[in-house]
């Protein structure tokens, strides 16, 4: 398989030109400057008018890899069964409710709540009058 990317040979490995120098666009190996090599050559712009590298289409002769599926698992031990859940007991019946008594208690609670709210409102009004009277005098 041949790639048109500069500096790459077959199988995606970097290919080197003559003298073991990296091809254009390849970074030299660390520590090796080569004969008269330049450490900044990797970072230079390509020359004006240079054509950008294009990827070649995949080789038609290479077959598509086949996925054989996951590996087979070991069978469970003999006599193994799935865990069973014990059925819960049916719900018991609740005692009957006295609806009339519940409604009477709710009315009493509502009356008490309104009384407390009226008392708190009256206290706040008295405090407001006292504070305003002190500010005016």
ABEGO torsion letter per residue (X at the ends): XBBABBGBBBGGBBBBBBGGBBBBGBBBBBGBAEBGBBAAAAABBBBBGBBBBBBBBBBAABBBBBBAEBBBBBBBBBGBBBBBBBBBBBBBBBBBBBAAAAAAAAAAAAAAAAAAAAAAAAAAAAAAAAAAAAAAX
